[in-house]
Amino acid sequence: MPQSIKIWPHRGRDLMIRWNRIYIDRPADVFEAAMAFWTAVTGTRLSEPHGEQGEFITLLPPHGDPCLHGQRVGGPGGAHLDLDVDDLAAARRRALDLGAVVLADRGHFSALRSPAGTAFCLTTGDGEHAPPPVPAPDGTLGRVDQVCLDIGAAGYDREVEFWAALTDWEVRPSARPEFDRLGVPDQLPIRILLQRKDTDEPAAAHPDAACADIEATAAWHESLGARRISRGAHWLVMHDPTGGVYCLTGRDPHTGRMPS
């Protein structure tokens, strides 16, 4: 972590982040299949489509407030993070001052790219209660509760600096040198992990699920059409039935932390 990182002080409630959410972005031709998988593994149901072209959908949990959504996109897809803020104009100015680029403004949200090219949105929605873990058919608990920002090596330190300054959240090093974590407040539903990639590939993002039993969860997901791609130290890299990347991790689905 470079010593030059500056953590901006809070400037009142105008920039307070009051909720966050993951958008699972999938191409139009496989969107319905992707959403069928994700509702099955998260125990949710789909809202009615919304947005100017019906491109957005919300995964509605049986308990708690929504923090998972889907977006029908024209490109290959992936995932992106939304931050719900008290003052959208002030948050947008702050992001631009830190090097972000605005892609679109839609009144109640702004779509941006970070300096390394990570897509994200600033929005005006909110929530209050994070959904609890959901059981698989065998009773194994799991919860999609993290977005991993995959950053090329050359832009990684600058990207960590950007997210720390934008959110005012502490950067916490991981036990593994390729990861850093933002200190997201406990009341928010989505953890944020940054991963330094070995190459300078374009920035991307993917969702992660905390699992009480990775192998049991992976077997269930495979029965629904997912595929294992590779194994990490305490995670499995998976493809959903439409080829979208996600990970199953050994973190506690209640707390989001690794077991001691």
C-alpha positions in Angstrom: 0.0 0.0 0.0 1.7 3.3 -1.0 2.2 5.9 1.7 0.6 8.6 -0.5 -3.0 7.4 -0.1 -5.1 10.2 1.3 -8.3 9.3 3.2 -10.7 12.2 2.8 -12.4 13.4 5.9 -16.2 13.4 6.0 -17.8 16.7 5.1 -21.1 16.3 6.9 -23.9 14.0 5.9 -24.0 15.1 2.2 -21.7 12.3 1.1 -22.9 9.6 3.5 -23.2 6.2 1.8 -26.4 4.8 3.3 -26.8 1.5 1.3 -24.9 -0.4 -1.4 -25.8 -3.1 -3.9 -24.5 -5.4 -6.6 -25.8 -5.4 -10.1 -25.3 -8.7 -12.0 -24.9 -7.6 -15.6 -25.7 -10.1 -18.3 -26.1 -9.9 -22.1 -29.7 -9.6 -23.4 -29.7 -13.0 -25.1 -29.0 -14.9 -21.8 -30.4 -12.5 -19.3 -33.5 -14.5 -18.4 -31.4 -17.7 -17.9 -28.9 -15.8 -15.8 -31.7 -14.3 -13.6 -33.3 -17.8 -13.2 -30.1 -19.1 -11.8 -29.4 -16.2 -9.5 -32.9 -16.1 -8.0 -32.6 -19.9 -7.4 -29.3 -19.7 -5.5 -30.2 -16.5 -3.5 -33.8 -17.5 -2.6 -35.2 -14.4 -4.2 -37.9 -13.6 -6.7 -37.8 -11.1 -9.6 -39.5 -7.7 -9.6 -41.1 -6.4 -12.6 -38.5 -4.9 -15.1 -37.9 -1.2 -14.7 -35.7 1.5 -16.3 -36.2 3.4 -19.6 -36.0 0.2 -21.6 -36.9 -2.4 -18.9 -33.2 -3.2 -18.6 -33.2 -3.4 -14.8 -34.6 -6.0 -12.4 -34.5 -6.4 -8.6 -33.9 -9.7 -6.8 -36.4 -9.5 -4.0 -35.5 -11.3 -0.8 -38.1 -12.9 1.5 -36.6 -10.9 4.4 -34.6 -7.7 4.5 -34.1 -5.0 1.8 -32.9 -5.8 -1.7 -29.2 -5.5 -2.4 -28.9 -7.7 -5.5 -30.1 -6.6 -9.0 -29.8 -7.6 -12.6 -29.1 -5.4 -15.6 -29.6 -6.4 -19.3 -26.5 -5.1 -21.1 -25.3 -5.0 -24.7 -21.7 -6.2 -24.0 -20.3 -9.3 -22.4 -21.6 -8.5 -18.9 -20.0 -8.8 -15.4 -21.0 -7.0 -12.3 -21.0 -3.5 -10.9 -21.4 -1.8 -7.6 -24.0 0.8 -6.7 -23.5 3.3 -3.8 -26.6 5.0 -2.5 -25.8 8.4 -1.2 -27.5 11.3 0.5 -26.5 14.0 -2.0 -26.0 12.7 -5.5 -24.6 15.9 -6.9 -22.0 16.2 -4.2 -21.0 12.6 -4.5 -20.6 12.9 -8.3 -18.4 16.0 -7.9 -16.2 14.2 -5.5 -15.9 11.2 -7.8 -14.9 13.5 -10.7 -12.4 15.3 -8.5 -10.8 11.9 -7.8 -10.5 11.0 -11.5 -13.7 9.2 -12.3 -15.5 9.8 -15.6 -19.3 10.1 -16.0 -20.9 7.8 -18.5 -24.5 8.8 -18.0 -26.7 10.9 -15.8 -30.3 9.8 -15.3 -31.5 12.2 -12.6 -31.7 9.7 -9.8 -28.4 8.0 -10.6 -25.1 8.6 -12.3 -23.1 5.9 -14.1 -19.3 6.3 -13.9 -16.0 4.7 -14.4 -13.2 4.8 -11.9 -9.6 5.8 -13.0 -8.8 2.1 -13.7 -12.1 1.7 -15.7 -14.3 0.0 -13.0 -17.9 0.7 -13.7 -20.1 1.8 -10.8 -23.1 3.9 -10.1 -24.0 6.6 -7.5 -27.7 6.4 -6.7 -30.3 7.9 -4.4 -32.0 4.7 -3.2 -31.6 3.3 0.2 -32.2 0.3 2.4 -32.1 -0.6 6.1 -31.9 -4.3 6.8 -29.5 -6.7 5.0 -31.1 -10.0 3.9 -30.0 -13.0 6.0 -28.2 -16.0 4.6 -30.4 -18.5 2.7 -30.4 -22.3 2.9 -29.6 -24.6 0.0 -31.8 -27.7 -0.3 -29.6 -29.6 2.1 -29.7 -26.7 4.6 -26.2 -25.3 3.9 -26.3 -21.5 4.4 -24.9 -19.0 1.9 -25.2 -15.4 1.0 -24.1 -13.2 -1.9 -22.5 -10.4 0.1 -19.4 -9.2 -1.7 -18.3 -7.6 -4.9 -14.7 -8.2 -6.0 -13.1 -5.4 -8.1 -10.5 -7.1 -10.4 -7.8 -4.5 -11.3 -4.8 -4.7 -13.6 -1.4 -4.5 -11.9 -0.4 -1.1 -13.3 -3.5 0.7 -12.1 -4.1 -1.1 -8.8 -2.5 1.3 -6.3 -4.3 4.2 -7.9 -7.6 2.3 -7.8 -7.2 1.5 -4.1 -6.5 5.2 -3.5 -9.6 6.2 -5.4 -12.0 3.9 -3.6 -10.6 4.8 -0.2 -11.0 8.6 -0.9 -14.4 8.3 -2.5 -15.9 6.3 0.4 -13.9 7.5 3.4 -13.6 3.8 4.3 -10.4 2.4 5.7 -8.3 0.2 3.5 -7.6 -3.1 5.3 -4.9 -5.4 3.9 -5.8 -9.1 3.4 -3.8 -12.1 4.5 -2.9 -12.5 0.8 -0.9 -9.8 -0.9 -3.0 -9.6 -4.0 -6.1 -8.4 -2.0 -7.2 -5.4 -0.1 -10.5 -4.8 1.6 -12.5 -1.6 2.2 -13.8 -1.3 5.7 -17.5 -1.2 4.7 -19.7 -0.4 7.8 -21.4 -3.5 9.2 -24.9 -2.1 8.6 -24.4 -2.2 4.8 -25.0 -5.5 3.0 -22.2 -5.6 0.5 -18.5 -6.1 1.3 -15.9 -4.7 -1.2 -12.7 -6.5 -2.0 -10.1 -5.3 -4.5 -7.9 -7.9 -6.3 -4.6 -7.1 -8.0 -4.4 -9.1 -11.2 -1.1 -10.4 -12.5 -1.6 -8.7 -15.9 -2.9 -5.3 -17.1 -6.2 -6.7 -18.3 -9.2 -4.4 -18.3 -10.9 -3.7 -15.0 -13.8 -5.9 -14.2 -15.9 -7.0 -11.2 -17.7 -10.2 -10.0 -20.0 -11.2 -7.1 -18.8 -13.4 -4.3 -20.9 -15.6 -2.0 -20.0 -16.5 1.6 -20.7 -20.2 2.1 -20.9 -22.4 5.2 -19.7 -25.3 3.1 -18.0 -24.5 -0.3 -18.1 -28.0 -1.7 -21.8 -28.5 -0.9 -22.7 -25.1 -2.3 -20.7 -25.8 -5.4 -22.4 -29.1 -6.0 -25.8 -27.4 -5.7 -24.9 -24.7 -8.1 -23.5 -27.3 -10.6 -26.9 -29.1 -10.4 -28.4 -25.7 -11.6 -26.0 -25.4 -14.5 -22.9 -23.7 -13.0 -19.4 -24.9 -13.6 -16.2 -24.9 -11.5 -13.3 -23.0 -13.2 -10.5 -23.0 -10.7 -9.7 -23.3 -6.9 -8.0 -20.7 -4.7 -6.7 -20.8 -1.2 -10.2 -20.6 0.3 -12.5 -20.0 -2.6 -13.8 -21.6 -5.9 -14.0 -19.6 -9.1 -17.3 -20.5 -10.8 -19.2 -19.7 -14.0 -22.9 -19.4 -13.9 -24.9 -21.1 -16.6 -24.4 -18.1 -18.9 -20.7 -17.9 -18.4 -20.6 -15.1 -15.8 -17.8 -15.3 -13.3 -18.5 -15.5 -9.6 -16.7 -17.0 -6.5 -17.8 -19.2 -3.6 -15.7 -18.3 -0.5 -15.3 -19.9 2.9 -16.3 -16.7 4.7 -19.0 -16.9 7.4 -22.4 -16.2 5.6 -23.6 -14.4 8.8 -20.6 -12.1 9.4 -18.7 -12.2 6.1 -15.5 -13.0 7.9 -13.2 -16.0 7.5 -13.6 -18.6 10.3 -11.0 -18.3 13.0 
